[in-house]
């Protein structure tokens, strides 16, 4: 059995247990246990199945038992636990994944017990205090550096220990909880250990770890509490189907959700997780649109500066640059970048995704380490006489928009520069920190939860980088590959079923074009508000984007009944009828819309198109002329006017327009239609010449041209072309092309 086969078998057993199919689950679990050798696990399975047979008999015989549901839930819980144990035992012997690598290594190496590592941390905290009292500066710095590195090593060791820890017993729990209450363990370290719990739970379900995470959500340190809230949301989403047999988790969560502040934080985290689904598309836009525009504009400014080197004016800002900024579109791009940043969108993934090659990121724990300048890897950068206290420090340390992982990357990039250049840079950036501090104060004044919001958002960005950039990322389940529709879960969804929350979630999905997820939220809202025309409009739009046109049309028609004479709805109904090849019904609604917006250019065009589709070229021509009046003359209006003129037999008018079209970079269709016009006027030789010009000018392969030509044969015959002449024209064209 391969790792993939074992994993599929495990997931199948879990699915059967949570969906109450225990008989088949026991059969499959028996096979999984056999792969490890029978042993105690097989005896436990036999006991479980025996108890289940008794439960079935009592239930089917109708024997009264008020505690039967509790017994059944306990039986399922034990079955889940046994399945977890059997699978992890098999994987720990065979899987190449990092989690199991570390488990095997811990058994082979003479590893320090976890209980001994915590006293080492406490001792190092005291030693650091004592080291500060050493009189000799050089000796003090060396001692602190030595102790810091030793402590960092111990913390990383503890992280791995937490990561690979199995199910906690009642005796284990007080010790593990003390890691988050002991003052000798620093806040950044506690925040780091939250990530160890998250990674551990993603590998192996453990009720006690989840209960601890829920308690940590109320920790007084924002970096700890916000990370815990994110972890709880992710874990309850991943294990949603099996949580009903763990009532302690549901009860603790229900109690926590009674706190409005906690509930508000959880809702915010869910929004942030949903928004993270767009990081890839935002990164693509940054790389393809925004950053190139910034780079291009920077080059323009540099060129201007070179041109103005001889200018001895004392002005710092050339007034001509303002016009350059506005006309180049640079200002709009910068505003867009600023708006996305303010909204919490991850705009820096594109900048730092290629900056994770430093040795620092080879350690898994460092991907989750909160940023602090006293870390040993940054000693050279922030030591006395370097850039400590400078603007560069303020930008890195105090920025609420850069996640910790990116801050470390930024610092490592700076460390690649010569020391003299770093000092020069620091001197020139000294004032930036004060400006940022004032901005942050104003944000906190307007929003007391600003720091918590930024902490959770930064942590989600750190998680995104780990699951997408870490060297051994394939050894982990990427949580960002899931829909993250936490509002639809059984365990958490009930807390977000209010109209206001659902509207906000739906709007987020809708705005970011996740139409399938938006549709599910809108459907829930329509159950609450069945007569809300706006919801029906959005539902129709989602269905249309998902190519479910008939359902979209039905929904738009419902919206029109509730809110008649909505221009937007009428246009959408007409568009759906056109897509359904029903131009007559489309025109019915287009004409209703035209009464509301007689000068709407797009609407005028669409009416013309629907009239063409219905074969009414004369009426279509009127609307295309109207469109020409409403807009500047262009190919967009000339083409339909020329074609409808030809279809109406207005040869001179068609000739005038095709003459204009052929002077403006014509496409092969334009040459084809102009050739048809010459033929219909009685000039087949001119038609052949036009076809030849088009094929050569547009480099169109003859088979492709012939296919286009064949589609128009019926139209040509309908306009008086002798069907028997068509093969002769085709052959003459072939000869002409061979010349």
Secondary structure, DSSP 8 states (H G I E B T S, - for coil): --HHHHHHHHHHHHHHHHTT-HHHHHHHHHHHHHTT-SHHHHHHHHHHHHHHHHHHHHHHHT---TTHHHHHHHHHHHHHHHHHHHHHHHHHHH--SHHHHHHHHHHHS----HHHHHHHHHHHHHHHHHHTT-S-HHHHHHHHHHHHHHHHHHHHHHHHHHHH-----HHHHHHHHHTTT-TTS-HHHHHHHHHHHHHHHHHS--HHHHHHHHHHTT-SSHHHHHHHHHHHHHHHHHTGGGGGG-HHHHHHHHHHHTSHHHHHHHHHHHHHHHHHTTHHHHHHHIIIIIHHHHHHHHHHHHHHHHHTTT-----SS-HHHHHHHHHHTHHHHHHHHHHHHHHT---SHHHHTT---SGGGGSGGGGG----TTSGGGHHHHSTTTTTTSHHHHHHHS-SSS-HHHHHHHHHHHHTS-HHHHHHHHHHTTTHHHHHHHHHHHHHHH-TTHHHHHHHHHHHHHHHHHHHHSTTGGGS--GGGS---GGG-TTTGGGG-SHHHHHHHHHHHHHTT-HHHHHHHHHHHHHH-TT-HHHHHHHHHHHHHTT-HHHHHHHHHHHHHHSTT-HHHHHHHHHHHHHTT-HHHHHHHHHHHHHH-TT-HHHHHHHHHHHHHTT-HHHHHHHHHHHHHHS---HHHHHHHHHHHHHTT-HHHHHHHHHHHTTS---HHHHHHHHHHHHHTT-HHHHHHHHHHHHHHHT--HHHHHHHHHHTHHHHHHTT--GGGHHHHHHHHHHHHH-
